[in-house]
Amino acid sequence: VLNRISDKWAILIVVALWAVVIAVADMNWPQHMGPQNALIEALGNLV
């Protein structure tokens, strides 16, 4: 299957999945470790 998918798409899928993992981890971040949704808010400020 991976032979049929170009490297560009494979990298794009990995980056997208990694972004989802980071976003979910940020939303579920424990309060005692720092503010929740800090990464999402920082990205929102850039846009």
Backbone as ProteinMPNN parsed JSONL, in Angstrom:
{"seq_chain_A": "VLNRISDKWAILIVVALWAVVIAVADMNWPQHMGPQNALIEALGNLV", "coords_chain_A": {"N_chain_A": [[0.838, -1.198, 0.0], [1.915, 1.262, 0.839], [3.783, 1.666, -1.145], [2.332, 2.572, -3.296], [1.467, 5.03, -2.498], [2.583, 8.328, -2.662], [5.628, 9.786, -1.365], [5.205, 12.356, -0.477], [2.472, 12.451, 0.254], [2.479, 10.54, 2.29], [4.102, 11.752, 4.226], [2.536, 14.008, 4.709], [0.241, 12.84, 5.837], [1.324, 11.744, 8.201], [2.169, 14.092, 9.507], [-0.312, 15.358, 9.842], [-1.665, 13.522, 11.521], [0.037, 13.664, 13.754], [-0.376, 16.328, 14.503], [-3.048, 16.181, 15.3], [-2.817, 14.476, 17.525], [-1.244, 16.091, 19.238], [-3.009, 18.264, 19.567], [-5.203, 17.04, 20.876], [-3.922, 16.14, 23.193], [-3.229, 18.611, 24.271], [-5.749, 19.679, 24.823], [-6.564, 17.959, 26.814], [-4.825, 18.461, 28.815], [-3.445, 18.325, 32.067], [-4.472, 20.481, 34.706], [-2.684, 21.18, 36.748], [-0.267, 21.109, 35.504], [-0.051, 23.311, 34.004], [-1.701, 25.888, 32.017], [-4.679, 24.875, 30.246], [-5.294, 24.235, 26.749], [-3.332, 25.946, 25.799], [-1.608, 25.781, 23.578], [-3.429, 25.786, 21.443], [-4.608, 28.3, 21.734], [-2.35, 29.896, 21.331], [-1.764, 29.302, 18.66], [-4.094, 30.326, 17.552], [-3.704, 33.022, 18.017], [-1.722, 33.599, 16.221], [-2.935, 33.528, 13.767]], "CA_chain_A": [[0.0, 0.0, 0.0], [2.763, 2.453, 0.928], [4.491, 1.872, -2.415], [1.449, 3.302, -4.209], [1.292, 6.396, -1.989], [3.825, 9.081, -2.806], [6.238, 10.201, -0.101], [4.583, 13.619, -0.058], [1.221, 12.157, 0.953], [2.809, 9.819, 3.521], [4.573, 12.759, 5.182], [1.385, 14.839, 5.051], [-0.609, 12.073, 6.752], [2.016, 11.661, 9.49], [2.112, 15.422, 10.123], [-1.697, 15.601, 10.25], [-1.944, 12.69, 12.694], [0.803, 14.215, 14.867], [-1.066, 17.55, 14.919], [-4.248, 15.763, 16.037], [-2.362, 13.964, 18.828], [-0.834, 17.24, 20.048], [-4.204, 19.046, 19.897], [-5.973, 16.306, 21.887], [-3.148, 16.178, 24.431], [-3.325, 19.976, 24.792], [-7.095, 19.854, 25.376], [-6.685, 17.125, 28.003], [-3.667, 18.768, 29.653], [-3.823, 18.519, 33.475], [-4.394, 21.883, 35.129], [-1.507, 21.424, 37.584], [0.917, 21.178, 34.647], [-0.098, 24.578, 33.287], [-3.032, 26.165, 31.464], [-5.166, 24.035, 29.159], [-5.502, 24.879, 25.444], [-2.329, 26.99, 25.574], [-1.119, 25.704, 22.198], [-4.52, 26.178, 20.541], [-4.736, 29.762, 21.83], [-1.166, 30.488, 20.703], [-1.958, 29.2, 17.21], [-5.164, 31.256, 17.214], [-3.155, 34.378, 18.025], [-0.886, 33.777, 15.033], [-3.769, 33.641, 12.56]], "C_chain_A": [[0.873, 1.248, 0.0], [3.525, 2.711, -0.366], [3.65, 2.675, -3.39], [1.254, 4.753, -3.776], [2.628, 7.127, -2.12], [4.336, 9.51, -1.435], [5.594, 11.471, 0.433], [3.32, 13.359, 0.738], [1.483, 11.429, 2.265], [3.257, 10.798, 4.599], [3.413, 13.629, 5.639], [0.471, 14.133, 6.045], [0.023, 11.999, 8.135], [1.946, 12.995, 10.221], [0.702, 15.718, 10.626], [-2.049, 14.793, 11.491], [-1.215, 13.223, 13.925], [0.131, 15.491, 15.394], [-2.32, 17.213, 15.717], [-3.866, 15.276, 17.427], [-1.983, 15.117, 19.749], [-2.051, 18.055, 20.473], [-5.02, 18.358, 20.982], [-5.238, 16.323, 23.221], [-3.239, 17.557, 25.08], [-4.692, 20.211, 25.425], [-7.266, 19.085, 26.682], [-5.547, 17.36, 28.996], [-4.116, 18.974, 31.101], [-3.57, 19.957, 33.933], [-3.13, 22.158, 35.946], [-0.213, 21.49, 36.772], [0.982, 22.506, 33.885], [-1.469, 24.764, 32.678], [-3.392, 25.206, 30.339], [-5.338, 24.89, 27.906], [-4.492, 25.987, 25.155], [-1.831, 26.973, 24.128], [-2.176, 26.168, 21.207], [-4.666, 27.704, 20.546], [-3.549, 30.453, 21.173], [-1.287, 30.433, 19.179], [-3.046, 30.158, 16.742], [-4.664, 32.689, 17.155], [-2.299, 34.647, 16.788], [-1.719, 34.046, 13.787], [-4.452, 34.991, 12.488]], "O_chain_A": [[0.61, 2.19, -0.749], [3.876, 3.854, -0.657], [4.197, 3.39, -4.23], [0.913, 5.606, -4.596], [3.673, 6.602, -1.735], [3.575, 9.587, -0.47], [5.453, 11.644, 1.643], [3.108, 13.973, 1.784], [0.788, 11.67, 3.252], [2.84, 10.69, 5.752], [3.309, 13.955, 6.821], [-0.021, 14.753, 6.988], [-0.669, 12.172, 9.139], [1.69, 13.029, 11.425], [0.535, 16.267, 11.715], [-2.666, 15.319, 12.417], [-1.778, 13.235, 15.019], [0.078, 15.704, 16.606], [-2.625, 17.883, 16.703], [-4.524, 15.626, 18.407], [-2.362, 15.12, 20.92], [-2.124, 18.496, 21.62], [-5.484, 19.016, 21.913], [-5.86, 16.5, 24.269], [-3.317, 17.662, 26.304], [-4.785, 20.874, 26.458], [-8.023, 19.504, 27.557], [-5.331, 16.558, 29.905], [-5.066, 19.716, 31.348], [-2.56, 20.562, 33.574], [-2.562, 23.246, 35.853], [0.827, 21.885, 37.3], [1.966, 22.784, 33.2], [-2.323, 23.887, 32.807], [-2.529, 24.776, 29.574], [-5.505, 26.107, 27.988], [-4.768, 26.876, 24.35], [-1.654, 28.029, 23.521], [-1.862, 26.863, 20.241], [-4.827, 28.322, 19.494], [-3.718, 31.486, 20.525], [-0.955, 31.398, 18.49], [-2.941, 30.739, 15.662], [-5.138, 33.484, 16.343], [-2.167, 35.794, 16.359], [-1.261, 34.715, 12.86], [-5.191, 35.259, 11.541]]}, "name": "protein", "num_of_chains": 1, "seq": "VLNRISDKWAILIVVALWAVVIAVADMNWPQHMGPQNALIEALGNLV"}
